[in-house]
Amino acid sequence: MFANLSDRLSGVMQKVRGQGRISEDNIKDTLREVRMALLEADVALPVVKQFVDQVRTKAMGEEVLRSLTPGQVLIKIVNDELIQVMGEANEELELATQPPAVILVAGLQGSGKTTSVAKLARLLREREKKKVMVVSADVYRPAAIEQLQRLAADVEVEFHPSKSNQKPLAIARKAISAARKGFFDVLIVDTAGRMHVDEQMMTEIQGLHAELAPVETLFVVDAMTGQDAANTAKAFNDALPLTGVVLTKSDGDARGGAALSIRHITGKPIKFLGVGEKTTALEPFHPERVASRILGMGDVLSLVEEVTAKVDQDKAAKLANKIQKGQGFTLNDFKEQMEQMAQMGGMSGLLDKLPGMGQVPDAVKAQVGDREINRLIAIINSMTPQERAFPAVIKGSRKRRIATGSGTQVQDINKLLKQFSQMQKVMKKMKGGGMAKMMRGMAGKLPGGSPGGGMPPGGGLPF
């Protein structure tokens, strides 16, 4: 998400970053480019106008013109204004109520609403430790109820059965009664996709809202519709008191116009971003972190949270213990590491969160891309247990067999063995107290690890 906008804005900011003096002309030229970048990202015109006016007013103040580092002060102003436009801070779900806390989910057809219900249910179960029930009140779309039932089983939450010949209001009443009897913390109600111009459907959801009195009414909208997403959310909000927005398919939206327009146009916060098709691909929306990503400064906090939440801690502890004892790092361990990476949504999602990645050529990113990870896993899968434990035995004929079995070339096998050898050397340094020494050596290069803080110039990969 934000790839195009990030490229444009980080380029503009790079020009002013090192300037020792900033004049009114500098600011005027910079803001013209910022304005064009926002319009190309499909940000709504009123939002662009207000954004540029606010930055201009602050940039023409004494703070910038008299600063010793005016370029950096200007970047901070743009960063602060981006945060302001998107809502200042993450707004969490308000679940402090007599259980069950009801969440009503509305949205247009095809916006990813039902999948978002499952993602949200999983997030509440895993991170908030809530006992969750889901129910489908979508009696119009064929197989909508079956889809939610299947997804509920995948994310391991309770599914309350409903049928397409029932009335949505009757479904809602039975579901809330069942949730109370079962002592559920949260009940998430999936509704039928509807258009705001459809009066009958809007009346129906207003009736559901009145019956359920939900603590949260979330509107699910497709990020790829740009500023239209904000306009649609506003039309819904006029008919239904929304408490927040879930922005789906943000991983496929290179522009980012919806994220920057919704808060200004609707007055409602974006609470979650859908960042992929998997049921784990939902993350809380943090305006300050998103602003940092847009300006090419990465999002280390989200990266740390993602790794902590999705890495198998037991496997990681076993590997660390094994290496500490000097038992050696095998190809099986190497494969396990790559599988964990794939489970976290692959490299593409992680790379976006690293500082300085905007300046890294696409060809370099491709070398550590998801396709490459899958290829390496396929190669190791084609090896025998002996070859995985003792890679030194992999010579000519074995390489040809592995290449044939994995659909790759012999040079791909050579490349993997070279990468593995390099990884083994790193792991050997971690034996005994080596890891502590390595971390101390890195301390000055990590954010907050030195008096100057920040990443080394140009960012850089952590591997």
N, C-alpha and C positions, 0 to 999 in steps of 0.2 A: 504493500500500500504506500501511497505518496511518492512512488519512485520518480515520476516526472516532476512533481512539485519540489521534491527534495533536491533533485539534480539542479533545477533552476535556482532555487533559493540559496542552496549552499554555495553555488557558483557566484551569485551576487554578493553574498556575505564574505566570500573569500577575497573578493576585490577590495572590500573596505577594511578587512581585518587588520592588515599591516600598515595602513596609512597613518602617518604621523600627524596629519592635520586634515580636518574635515570642514568643508565650506558648505554654504547653502546650495551651491551648484552640485557638489558631491551628493548631498542628501536628496536633491531633486532627481538626479539621474538614477540613484539607487532605488528610490521609491517608485519611479516609473517602471523599472524592471520588476520590482516586487509586485506592482499592480498587474502587469502583464502575466507574471507567473501564476498569480491567484486566479485570474480570469481564465487562463488556459487550463487550470485545474478544475474548472467548472464550479468555482465558488460563486455563490449568489452575489449579484452586483451590490445590493445594500451592505452586505458584509464586507466586501472589498473596499467600498468607499469609506465606511467607518474605520476599518483597519488602517488604511493608508493615512486617513486624517489624524487618527490617534498617534500613530508612529511619527508623523510629521511634527505634530505639536510637541511631543516629548523630545524628538531629535533636535529641534531648533532651540532647545533650552540650553542654559549655561553648562549643564552637566556634560553634554557631549562636546560642545564646541571648545570648552576649556580643559577637557580631560587629557591626561598624558597618553591614553590609549583610546582615542575617540572611536576607532573602528570596532573595538570590542564592546564599548558601551552601547554603540548602535545595535550590535548583534543582540545584546542583552535586552534592549528595548523591543526588538522584533520578537525575540523569544517570549518575553513577558506578555506581549500583546496576543501572540498565538495562543498562549495558555488562557488568557482572558476570554478570547473568542470561543474557545472550546469548553469553558466552564470551570477554570481555576483548579479544581481538585476532583478526584474520583468520588462519585456519590454512590454509596453502597445501598443495597436493598434494605428497606425498612421492614424488618421482620419481628420487631419487638411488639407483639400483640398476643392476645389469647389464642393459643393454637386451635385449629390450624391457621397459619398465615396464608391467605389466598393470593395467588399471583395470577392475574388475568392476562393472557397473551393475545394480542390482536395484530393484524397485518394484511398486506395485499396477497393475492394468489401468487405463488411462485417466489416469495421473498425468503423462503427458508425458515418459515415459522415453526413447523412441527419439529424439524431438526434442532432448532434453537431451544425448544421446550426440553428436549432430551439432554442437550448440552448443559442447560441451566440446572436441570435436575441432578446431573452428574456432579457439577461443580458444588452444589449445595450439599450433596451427600459426602463428597470426598473432602472438601476444604472446610465446610462449616459444620460437618458431622450432624446434619439434619436428617430426620426420617421423612422421606418425600413420597408423595403420591401424585400421579399425573392422570388426567382424564381428557378425552377428546370430545368436544361438543360440536365437531365439524361433521354434520350429518349430510353434507352436500357433495363433497369430493369423494369419488369412489376410492375405497381402500385407505382413506385417511386414518380411520380408527385402527385398522390393522397395522399401518405404518407406525403409529405411536406405540402400539402394543409391542411390536418387535423392538423398537428403539428402547422402550422402558426395560425390557429384558436385558438388552445389551449394557445399559448403564446401571443395572441392578437397583431399580426403584419400583415401587408398587404401581401397578396399572389398574385403574378402576374401569371395569368393562362398560361399554355403551354400545347402542345399536343405531343404525341409520334411520330406523323407523320411529325413533324417540324424538321428542322435542328437546332442543338445547337446554331450556329452562328446567325440564324434568331431570335431565342428565346432571346438571349442576347441583340441584337439590339433593339427589341421591349421593353424589360424590362428596359433598361437604358433610353429609350425615355419616358416611362411611369413614371419612377422614377423622371425624370427632371420635367415633367409636373405636377406631384403631390407634388413637393417640398419635396421629401424624403431626409433625411440626409444620410442614408446608404442603399445600395443595396447589399444583400448577394446572390451570385450565387452558387447554388449546381450543381456539375458536376457529370458525370457518374463515377462509380468506375472502375479503370483500373489498369493493371499491367504495370510496367515500361518497360517490354520487348515487350509490344504491340505497335508496331511502328505507326500503323494507329490511335490508340486512343491517343497516345502522340502528334501526329501531330495535332489532333483535338483540344486538350486543349491548345496547343501552339497558335493556331489560335484564340481561345477564349481570351487568355491572351493579344494577340496583339490588338484585337478589343476593349476590355474593359479597357485596361491600368489600372488594379486594383492598389489601394494603398496598399492593403494587399493580399498576396497569401498564404493561410494557408494549410498546409498538415496535414490531419487527419490520425493518426496511432494508432493501438491497442497496449497498453502497455504490454499485455500478450505475445507478440511475442519477448520480450526481446531485445537483441542486434540486432536482425534482423530488428527491427523497425528503428533503426538508419541507418542500411545499405540501407533499402528501401527508407528512407527519402533522403539519399545522392544521390541515383540513380535518384529520382525525381528532386532533386535540380540541377542535372547536365543538365536536360532537361528543367526545368522550374525555373525561379528565385524566389524561396520561400522567404517569409519574416518571417515565423515562423511555429511552429508545435503545433497541439492540440493533447495531449496524452489522448486517451480514455480508458475506462475500467480499470483505475488505481486502483479502489476499489477492483478489483478481482485479482490484481497482487501483490503477496506477496514478490516478489523479488526486483523489482525496477531497473533492469538493463537498461531498455530503458531510464529512466529519467536521469541516470548518463552517458549514452553513446551518446545521440543525439547531444548535443552541441559540443562535441569534434569532432565527426565524420563529422557532416554536417556544422558546423560553424553557424548554425541557432538556435535561442532561442526557448525554449518551452514557449509558451505564455499562454496556458490554460491546465488545467487538468480536464478530465471528471471523476466524482467521484460517478456515479450512473446512474440509468435509467431515473429518473425524469428530467423534463426540467429545474429544478432549480439546477441540479447537475453539475455545471460547475464553476470552481474557477480559478482566475488568478494564474499563477505559480510564486511563490516567492522562489528563490533558498535558501535564508537564512533561511526561515521558514521550508522548506523541510529538510535542513541539520539538523536543530534543532530537527525535528521529528525523523530523522534517528538515531541520537545519544541519543534518549530517553528523550530529554529535552522539548518535547511538542511544541505547536504552539498556544500560548495564543492570539496573534494578530488576526490570522485567525478565532479563536473561537469567539472572540468579534465581528469581522466583520460579521460573519455568524449569530450570535444571533441578532445583530442590524438589519441586512437586512431581516431576515425571521420571526422574532417574530412580531405578530400583536400588534403594539404599542398602539392602542386604547384599546384593551382588557387588555393589561398589565397595562395601566394607570387607567382603571376602577377598576381593582382588587386592585391596590395599594391604590387608593382613598377609596375603600370600607374597606380595612384593617385599614387604618389610622383612619377612623371614628369608628372603633371597631365593625363593622357589622358582623363579623364572616366569617370564611372560610368554605365553604360547599363542599360536594362531587362533585357538579357540577363544582366548581372552580378547584378542584383537577383534574377532568377529562379534563378540558380545558387546564390545564398546560401540561398534558401528550400528548394531541393532538397537541399542539404547538411543543413539543419535536419530535413527529413523523414527523411533517411537515418539520423539519430541517434535515431530513434524518436519524432520529433515534439516539439512544445512541452510536452505534458503531462508527459512524463518529466523534462524539463529543469526545468520550473517547480517540481516537487516538491523539487528539490535546492537551490533558492535560499532564502537566509535571509529570514524574514518573510513567506513566501507564505501562511502560515496565516491572516494578517490581511487578505489581499487578497480582495475579494468575487469570487464565482464569475463574475459578469457581466464583470468586468475580465479574468479569466483566459480567458474564452471568446473575447474579442476577439483574442487571440494564439494561439488553439487550433489543433489540427491541421487542422480543417475549413477554417478561415480561410486557412491556408497553401495548402492544396490548391486553394481557390477562386482565390487570387491567381495561382498557377501556371497554372491553366486560362485565366485572362484573358490573361496574357502569351502563352500558346501560341496564342491566337486572333488575335494581332497579326501584321502583316507585318514582314519584316526591317527595312524603312524605319521603321515606327512604333516598333520596339524601339530603334533607334539614335537616332531623332529624335522623342521623345514630344510635342514641341510641335506636330506636325502633326495630332495626334489631336483632332479637333473633332467637332461634332454628329453627322454621318452616320457617321463612322468609329466613334464611341463606340457608336452603335446597332448597327452591324455586329458589333463585338467582343462586345457584351453578348449578342447573339443566338447568336453562335458559341460562347460560353463558358457559356451558360445562366444568365446573371446579369442584373442591372439596370444601367441607365446610371449610377445613383448609386454602384454598386460600382466602376465604371471610374473615376469621379471620386475616390473614396476611395483607390484604388490609386495614381493619379497624384499625389495629395497626399502619400501616404506616401513615394512614390519621390522626390518633390521634397525632402522633409525629409531623406531619406537622402543625396541628392546634396549638400546643404549640409554635412552632417557629413563626407562624403568630401572635399569641397573643403578643409575645415579640416586634413585630414590630408596635404595636398599639401606636398612639401618636408619641413620639419622639424616640421610641424604635429602629427603623430602623437605625437612625443616630448613636445611641450608638453602635449598633451591627457592623456597618461599621467601626466605629473608632476602635473597638476591633479587627477587622479583618485586619486593615491597615498594621500592622506589618508582616502579613503573606502573603500579596499579593505582586507580583513583583513590585519593586519600592516603596513599602509602608514603608520600613524601611531602615536604613543606609546600612544594608547588602544586601537588596533586595532579590529576589529569592523566591522560594516556600519553605515551611517547608520540613525537610529532608524526602526523599522518595516520595515527591509530595503530593499526596492525592486528594481525590475527593472534589469538592466544595459544596457537599450537604450531 
